[in-house]
Amino acid sequence: MVDGKQAFSLDSDRHDSDIPQLCTILEELAPGLKELRQRHALQRESAPTTATTVPKGRPAIPRDYLRKLQKSITDVELMGLKLKHGSGVKLNAVYVPLVTQRSAELGARARNQDESFERTEPEDKNPQLLLELLGQTSMYVSGPAGCGKSTFCRWVTWLTCAGEIPEAPVTPPEGYAEQFPEDLRGRLPVLVPLREFHESLPARAGCQAFSTHELEQALLQWIGGKRPHGLTADEFEAHLRRGRLLLILDGVDEVPLNRPITHRQTAPVQQALVAGLASACEDWNQRGHRVLLTSRPYGLTETEVGRLDLRSAPVLPLNEELQTLLVDRWFRCLEDDAETAATQADDMRGHVAARSDLMDLVSNPMLLTAICVVYHEGKRLPQDRHDLYDRIVDNVLCNRFRHDEAERKLIRYRLGFIAHGMHTDEGAGQTRVAPEAQVDDAEVERLLLACRAENWFSEAVVKAVADSRQELLTTTGLFLPQGQGRAGFYHLTIQDFFAAERLLQMPDVNLEALFRTRGNVSQWRSTLNFVFGALAKSPAKAVPLLETLIGGLARGEERLGLVAWDAIQILEKQKTPWSTTARDRFVQFCLQSIDDDVPLLPRHELGLALGDLGDPRICVDVRKSQDFAYIPAGTYLVGDQQRPFEVEKPFWIGKYPVTNSQYRVFVEEGGYHEERWWSNDGWAWSRGVRPRHSALPDYPDSKFTNPSQPVVRVSYYEAEAFANWAGGRLPTAGESEAAARGPEGLKYPWGNDWRDGICNSDVAGLGTTSIVGLFPASQSRDFGVHDAAGNVWEWCDLDMSNPRERGVSRVFRGGCWRSFARLVRCASRDVCRAGYQDAGLGFRLVRVQEAS
């Protein structure tokens, strides 16, 4: 037998000097090798003889344990929100499926730029249901706060106890109905909150990874000491040996980084746990267990995730179908009558759709739940975000500190101080331009120390600063550990709310200076919105502040202009009057920003503000409008082959597509009920369909309903009837193209070269129509016709003298907000049936009278 030292010496006669170093390495590896042999011995003892063979005599699942476990997780926590009638909400009544990306899906599909408008791409497959995936494999589920990870753990536990999917009063949409995974049947579910379990892990200085044996012993110790719902360590160990566990490890990110051993020494906990799970999960999977591990994204690095023998399944935000399902299920739970529940759910969705400030919240299950409960309490949502957040925060803290109002006030004050510090870096001798979403523990303690030093607020009975930090992180539910010794708020808008609250508490804050210095930093917009929302309760303070801000707006201050627009909307919703002079001044600022071609996103929002306040460019009654461009007679070039097209008589064409405000006049004057405006085919068509156009007051998508946006979802028949009512007609495709290209036959209205973002196309990325004329650089060079490329496709009349158009359904041209560059060139046109309606399809008018 040759020992290790001899083996190296035999193979390395010329490297004798390396032998001492190699011996040292072997001695350092010896403990690890011994541990590896012990782990494999345990694995051979407990694992099935083959991957598909399970020892006979599976241990019985304790039924009393399942009953108690299921009962303990049935009630739903509402982030502190309480229902008025005091009744509990059951998990199986309101849970909606969580989903992840299918592993086989492409990140993006190639799209054919030559596709016609009517030929659409196939729908994406529904995302993968997490429950379906867990039925196939062990997995690691990651996602941000409030996305539903812990709720999913409870749901899986509940289902495994029940052994079936319960009936729900609201049926999920197609593709989202969960099936009970047969592979989970007969397993012992063990729900392990890692924030509690980590105390059972060994504390060893310098430990880099816990072994599988150590993790299993810690689990046995935790269960033996806690006896969760009556489960004994012997019962757990029996299933551990037989490979029949459903082991649910919830919240790696909630495990502390280190644990004190002595006054000077700490033991790494989180890192050792994660490293240990890398080998343990592989062992557990081989032995037949099913493992579910969860964390916020920062809990594990990409390298650590890659080492886990678990399928990585990041939780996707709730899509519109799942948002609808969650809202419907909540209101069905809150109301005894199904019809009343459906009506309230529809009403709340309408409120949310009209509130752009809530759009970033509704894809988060926890925050959408909060909105449902707050709405149900008052049958409306608070008029501004400040009131809504105030309600949510107050309810959260009331539930967590139910019997101590003084403590609630103190916690709220501290959170405001921290949020303001994260925004401004107050007290550090520096100034932040934009807020920080996370800060390290040292900064949190520095801020709390500054908080205690405030003379105008007493903290005589408060614990040490470090204890205060830990209390905020573990008890409030609003300020949370973010991993790696950092902390942050539950949601960035929660931080904005508390920062605003702190600003309003500061006695020497100059609000006008605050708005002027911070208003042009986009990251401050939400905070300033909260500040003004609180001020608006006192119009005597709010109105002069707004009017002063508007009076001082200068060119290039479009971001401050958006802050002013937020304030205007708060006053408008409260029906608080403000001066006509300030209104006119703001309208002019919006017009100037469009003319100056400021960055697109603020320009788009200011354009929508212009439409809501009254767009002076648009004559609402198109019959009185002078907004037409003169197109002289002559020969024009059309089509990609630049065929000659004769305009025999000059004509006037609308500078803009017909807007929602203009189309609404036609509707309100009974245009859909007067046959004289319709062709025979059009009138017959209109009797069999319900109008779907965006000028309807109940149009379901508010992205398209601004008064100055072009009307969409109008058929050719509706466009034709409007034109007849207005004393005009639709342009032919040749006339429309001539007005766009001019006499030189330009490729695009502005010239022959494409420029990204010059018009409202797919490249611009707005994802909706813009107000007409928002892209001044894209107007036709020769005639000043706006939106001749992009924004909306435009219906055209048939030119019966053109043999190419005979027998064709109807023509439209010009491209729209979702078109590629190729489809917004002047020569682009397509055809479809006359009754077709789409969110990218509108029209413009030609004046009938002779042009002079």
C-alpha positions, 0 to 999 in steps of 0.5 A, spaced: 500 500 500 503 506 497 500 512 502 499 519 499 506 522 500 509 516 497 505 516 491 507 523 490 514 522 491 514 516 486 511 520 480 515 527 482 523 525 482 525 531 480 520 535 484 522 533 491 522 540 493 514 540 492 513 535 497 512 538 503 507 543 500 503 538 497 503 534 504 500 541 507 495 541 502 493 534 503 492 535 510 488 541 509 483 537 505 483 531 510 477 534 514 473 535 508 474 528 505 472 525 511 466 529 511 464 527 504 465 520 506 460 520 512 455 524 507 456 519 502 455 513 507 449 517 510 446 517 502 447 510 501 444 508 508 438 512 506 437 513 498 433 508 494 437 502 491 435 505 484 432 512 482 425 509 481 425 504 487 422 506 493 423 502 499 416 498 501 412 500 507 412 508 506 411 511 513 404 513 515 402 521 514 400 523 521 393 526 519 392 530 525 398 534 523 395 535 516 389 537 519 392 542 524 397 545 519 392 546 513 388 550 519 394 554 521 395 557 514 388 558 511 387 565 513 390 570 509 394 576 512 392 583 509 399 586 510 395 589 516 389 591 512 383 589 516 376 588 513 370 592 516 366 586 518 371 582 521 371 576 518 377 572 515 379 571 508 380 564 506 387 562 502 383 558 497 378 563 496 382 568 493 389 565 491 391 566 484 396 562 480 403 564 480 407 564 473 414 563 471 417 564 464 417 557 460 424 555 459 423 553 452 420 560 450 424 565 446 426 571 449 423 575 443 420 572 436 422 575 430 417 579 426 416 579 419 416 587 417 412 585 411 406 583 414 400 586 413 396 590 418 390 585 418 395 579 419 397 578 426 402 574 430 400 568 434 399 569 441 404 567 446 403 561 450 401 562 457 407 562 462 408 556 466 404 555 472 409 554 478 404 549 481 405 545 475 412 546 475 413 543 482 409 537 480 415 536 475 421 538 479 424 541 485 425 549 484 428 555 487 423 561 486 425 568 487 421 574 486 421 581 489 417 583 496 409 582 495 410 578 489 407 572 492 412 567 494 410 566 501 403 565 499 405 560 494 409 556 499 402 556 504 398 554 498 402 548 496 402 546 503 395 547 503 394 543 497 398 537 499 394 537 506 388 537 502 390 532 496 386 536 491 384 543 488 378 546 491 373 549 487 373 557 487 367 561 486 371 565 480 373 560 475 380 562 472 381 564 465 383 559 460 390 556 461 391 558 468 387 553 471 391 549 476 391 541 476 393 537 483 400 535 481 400 527 482 407 527 484 405 531 491 400 526 493 403 522 499 408 526 501 409 529 508 409 537 507 414 541 512 413 548 511 420 551 514 420 559 515 428 560 514 427 566 519 426 561 525 430 555 522 436 558 522 437 559 530 437 551 529 444 551 525 450 550 528 454 556 529 462 555 527 467 560 526 469 560 519 464 555 516 464 556 509 458 550 508 454 546 512 454 539 510 447 535 508 448 531 515 448 538 519 442 541 515 438 534 516 440 534 524 438 542 524 431 540 521 430 534 526 432 539 532 428 545 530 422 540 529 423 536 535 424 543 539 418 546 536 413 540 534 410 544 529 403 543 529 404 536 532 409 533 528 415 529 531 422 529 530 421 521 529 415 522 524 420 527 520 426 522 520 422 516 517 420 520 511 426 523 511 429 516 510 424 514 505 425 520 500 417 522 501 418 529 504 415 536 500 420 540 504 419 548 503 424 552 505 421 559 505 426 566 505 433 565 504 434 572 504 431 573 511 436 569 514 442 573 518 448 574 514 452 572 521 450 570 528 455 572 534 459 566 537 462 570 543 463 578 544 468 578 538 467 572 534 461 571 529 459 565 525 457 566 518 450 563 517 447 565 510 453 564 506 454 557 509 446 555 509 446 557 501 453 553 500 450 547 504 444 547 500 447 546 494 450 539 496 444 538 500 439 539 494 442 534 490 442 529 495 435 530 497 433 530 489 436 523 488 433 520 494 426 522 492 424 528 496 421 534 492 424 541 495 421 548 494 426 554 496 424 561 496 428 568 496 428 575 494 432 576 488 438 578 492 438 572 497 442 568 492 447 570 487 447 568 480 453 563 481 449 560 488 443 559 484 447 555 478 450 551 484 443 549 486 440 542 483 434 546 483 430 549 477 430 556 477 423 559 477 423 567 477 416 569 479 413 574 473 408 580 475 401 579 475 399 580 467 392 583 466 388 576 466 391 574 473 390 581 475 382 581 473 382 574 477 385 577 483 380 582 483 374 578 482 376 573 487 377 578 492 370 582 491 367 575 491 370 574 498 368 580 500 361 580 498 355 575 499 352 577 493 355 575 486 352 580 482 354 586 487 361 583 487 362 583 480 359 590 479 364 592 485 370 589 481 368 592 475 368 599 478 374 598 482 378 596 475 375 602 472 378 607 478 384 604 477 385 604 469 383 612 470 389 612 475 396 612 471 399 613 478 397 606 480 399 602 474 406 600 477 402 597 483 397 593 480 402 587 478 404 586 485 399 581 488 400 584 495 399 591 493 393 590 489 390 586 494 391 592 499 387 597 493 382 592 493 380 592 501 381 600 501 376 600 495 371 596 498 371 599 505 369 606 502 366 604 495 372 608 492 379 609 492 382 616 495 382 621 490 390 622 491 396 617 492 397 620 498 391 619 501 391 611 499 398 610 501 396 614 508 391 609 509 395 603 507 401 605 512 396 606 517 392 599 517 399 596 516 402 599 523 395 598 526 395 591 525 402 590 527 402 595 533 395 594 535 395 596 542 400 602 542 398 608 539 405 612 541 409 606 538 406 607 532 407 614 531 414 613 533 415 608 528 412 612 523 416 618 525 423 613 524 421 611 517 420 618 515 426 620 517 430 614 514 426 615 507 428 622 507 435 621 509 435 615 503 432 621 498 437 626 500 443 623 504 441 628 510 446 629 516 452 626 512 455 632 509 453 630 502 447 632 498 444 626 493 441 628 487 436 622 486 434 617 492 437 611 493 433 605 493 437 601 498 442 603 503 447 599 508 446 598 515 451 603 517 447 609 514 441 606 517 444 607 524 447 613 522 440 616 520 437 613 527 442 616 531 440 623 527 433 622 529 434 621 536 438 627 536 432 631 534 430 636 539 423 637 537 421 630 538 423 626 544 426 619 544 427 618 551 425 611 552 427 608 545 432 602 545 439 603 542 440 605 535 442 598 533 436 595 536 431 600 533 434 598 526 433 591 528 426 593 530 424 596 524 427 591 519 423 585 523 416 588 525 414 594 521 413 590 514 414 596 511 422 597 511 425 590 510 432 587 509 435 587 502 441 582 503 448 583 504 447 588 510 443 592 506 436 595 507 430 598 503 422 599 503 417 594 501 416 598 495 420 605 492 413 608 493 412 607 500 419 610 501 417 616 497 411 617 501 415 617 508 420 622 505 414 626 503 411 625 510 418 627 513 418 633 509 412 636 511 414 635 519 420 639 518 418 646 520 423 650 516 422 647 509 421 652 504 416 648 499 417 653 493 424 652 493 423 644 495 419 643 488 424 648 484 430 644 486 427 637 486 422 638 481 427 637 475 429 630 478 425 625 475 426 620 481 423 626 486 416 626 482 413 621 486 415 624 493 413 631 491 406 628 488 405 626 495 407 632 498 402 636 494 397 631 495 397 632 503 398 640 502 391 640 497 387 638 504 389 646 505 387 649 498 390 656 501 397 653 501 396 648 495 393 653 490 398 659 491 404 654 491 401 651 484 400 658 481 407 660 483 410 654 480 407 655 473 408 662 473 416 660 474 416 655 469 421 656 463 423 652 457 427 646 458 423 645 465 419 639 462 420 635 468 418 640 473 412 641 468 410 634 470 410 635 477 406 641 476 401 637 472 400 632 477 398 637 482 393 640 477 390 633 477 390 633 484 386 639 485 382 638 479 379 631 482 378 635 488 374 640 484 378 646 487 378 652 483 385 655 481 386 661 476 385 661 469 391 665 468 395 659 471 391 655 466 393 658 460 400 659 462 401 652 463 397 650 456 402 655 453 408 651 456 405 645 454 405 647 447 412 650 447 414 643 449 411 640 443 414 645 439 421 645 442 421 637 441 423 636 448 424 628 450 419 624 448 416 621 454 415 628 458 413 631 451 407 625 451 405 626 458 405 634 457 401 633 450 396 629 454 395 634 459 394 639 454 388 635 451 385 634 458 386 642 459 383 644 452 387 643 446 387 650 443 390 647 436 383 643 435 377 645 433 372 640 437 366 641 432 370 639 425 365 643 421 367 649 423 375 647 423 380 651 419 385 646 420 386 644 413 392 643 409 392 646 402 394 641 396 395 644 389 393 640 383 399 637 379 403 630 378 405 626 384 409 620 385 406 614 389 408 607 390 415 604 391 415 604 383 414 612 384 408 611 379 405 618 377 399 620 380 394 626 378 391 631 382 386 634 377 383 639 382 387 642 389 384 640 395 384 641 403 386 635 407 386 635 415 392 637 418 391 632 424 387 625 424 380 626 427 381 626 434 376 623 440 373 630 442 371 631 435 368 624 434 364 625 440 361 631 437 358 626 432 356 621 437 353 626 441 349 629 436 346 622 434 350 620 428 349 613 430 342 614 429 341 618 423 341 614 417 342 619 412 349 620 414 351 612 412 351 608 406 347 603 405 352 598 407 354 602 412 347 603 415 346 595 415 353 594 418 351 599 424 345 595 426 348 589 427 354 591 432 356 595 438 360 601 437 367 600 440 371 607 438 375 610 443 371 616 444 366 612 448 365 614 455 366 607 457 372 605 453 376 600 457 383 602 455 384 609 458 391 609 454 387 611 448 381 616 450 385 623 451 381 628 447 386 630 443 388 623 441 386 620 434 379 616 435 381 609 434 377 602 433 372 606 428 371 602 421 371 604 414 363 605 415 363 609 421 369 614 418 365 615 412 359 617 416 362 622 420 365 625 414 358 625 411 356 629 417 362 633 417 361 636 410 367 632 407 369 626 405 375 621 406 381 622 402 383 617 396 389 613 398 393 617 392 391 623 395 393 621 402 400 619 399 401 625 395 399 630 401 404 626 405 410 625 400 409 632 396 411 633 389 418 630 390 415 623 392 419 623 398 420 616 402 417 619 408 414 625 410 420 629 412 425 626 407 428 620 404 432 618 411 429 614 417 430 617 424 429 613 430 423 616 434 421 621 429 414 619 429 410 615 433 412 608 431 414 601 434 421 604 435 418 610 439 416 605 444 410 609 447 405 603 446 399 607 444 397 613 440 399 620 442 396 626 441 395 629 434 401 633 432 406 631 438 412 629 433 413 636 429 419 634 426 415 628 422 410 633 419 410 633 411 415 637 409 411 641 403 404 641 406 405 641 414 400 635 415 402 632 421 402 624 423 402 622 416 407 617 418 405 613 424 400 614 430 394 611 426 393 608 420 388 612 416 382 609 412 382 612 405 376 612 400 376 608 394 379 611 387 374 607 382 378 610 376 384 606 379 384 599 376 388 597 382 383 599 387 377 596 384 374 590 387 378 591 394 375 591 400 378 598 403 385 601 403 388 604 409 395 607 409 401 611 413 403 606 419 401 606 426 404 606 433 406 599 433 409 599 426 416 598 424 419 603 420 418 599 413 410 600 414 410 608 416 414 610 409 409 614 405 408 608 400 406 603 405 398 601 404 394 595 406 387 593 405 381 589 409 374 589 410 370 595 411 367 593 418 374 592 421 376 596 427 383 596 431 386 600 436 391 603 431 386 605 425 383 612 425 382 617 419 382 624 417 378 628 413 378 632 406 374 638 405 369 637 400 368 645 397 373 647 392 380 649 394 382 656 392 
